[in-house]
Amino acid sequence: MPAVPNRRHVPAADTLSVLSSAAMRGPLQDLLRARGLKLEHWEHLRSHHRPGGAVSALYRVRCRRPAGGGGPNPGTDLTLHLGATTADGTVAAGPEVAAARIAGLELQLWVHPHDPVLRSLPWATDAAAVARDVFAAAEPVRLSLVAYRPLRRAVLRAEHSGQAAYLKLLPPALLPGLRRRHRLLEAGSVPAPRLLPAPADAARGAAVLSALPGTSLFRLLVDDGAAKVRPETFLELLDALPSAALDLPLRRSWADRAEDYAATAAAALPGQAARIRDLARGIREAVDSAPAGPLVPAHGDFHEGNLLLNGGTVTGLLDVDGLGPGRRVDDLACLLGHLAVLAAANPGRPQLDRALAGYRRVFEEAVDPAALNARAAGVVLTLVSGARAGQGASRTRNALVRLETAHRLLRAAG
């Protein structure tokens, strides 16, 4: 019987540190060398830490195909994106995946777009193939990457001759549920994207969705605090979710997983670990003590980036992956928590503070105020680890802004 490798547990904070450190040059160089390429320069773009699971990272590299080394276009410079993950058992071995071991970490690496779980990503990033299969056109489409979380999801926008569609890629096991949710919404009055015909083979890991008109609530809030939008509009939208959503699987809310997200936040801010654990404990106690209300059809990720409007009318409800039974307070807390972070990160835009106060006032009349604010704190805790540099501040500074915002919301719940 072969010996079982002796694998030691590497703390998440150490994993994040290694994946962004100079030590990654070796594995990246090996990955490229096996493809006849020489690494010239590399940079770590971002890491994704899944609560209780793997850590994945993305890199941008500049490399060269040596002259006389064989292969097409010898001597040319290339810019590529590479991925790496600690996922164990999720990533199947294959010609596009390379294994590496560094600082006690067992890694799997690949060259984008050959994501080892999102197998349709090479098709979705091929402008000619998408033109042929989605638009029945000979001229290539214009593609833009909207979102990408390695091994988990990708969204691309495709445009051709004034038409647009979105390509949403998920692990294959999740796609039937996504399609079922879109069909439920198509049968009702909620303005969600429609499922469009998709090629059977090349895009078997993708859903093709219609584009919707409107401006995101995020943009409206930043511009003028969404002055034309009544907060009550979102209560009415949630009321319109189909009752058949109650037959879908129940998923835990963001606040219900406060301890899991505290671990990812502490890995991103190791110096704040004790404070983060105390915050998660306070959220759990507040959530357990405040009435959550009955199970109702819920969106599951109800925030300003997933809402499109024209004037004061909702024209689009996006990202319906989490549609199912839930608590109204959690959907409202999701929007309130995101709005609180937006206001805190933009102190020079007083319209955001005014919007936050107005939305809180309306939402506190619809659900229990203590439950609303405690669960909003739980939502913000999930956002700490995903903070990036921006608005003239470092990633760490922006993560601390989110942490303090979660504390303020928890105090409001008390």
Secondary structure, 3 states (H helix, E strand, C coil): CCCCCCCCCCCHHHHHHHHCCHHHHHHHHHHHHCCCCEEEEEEEEEEEECCCCCEEEEEEEEEECCCCCCCCCCCCEEEEEEEEECCCCCCCCCCCEEEEEECCEEEEEEECCCCCCCCCHHHHCCHHHHHHHHCCCCCCCEEEEEEEECCCEEEEEEEECCEEEEEEECCHHHHHHHHHHHHHHHCCCCCCCCEECCCCCCCCCEEEEECCCCEEHHHHHHHHCCCCCCCHHHHHHHHCCCHHHHHCCCCCCCHHHHHHHHHHHHHHCHHHHHHHHHHHHHHHHHHHHCCCCCEEEECCCCCHHHEEEECCEEEEECCCCCCEEEEHHHHHHHHHHHHHHHHHHCCCCHHHHHHHHHHHHHHHHHCCHHHHHHHHHHHHHHHCCCCCCECCECHHHHHHHHHHHHHHHHHHHC
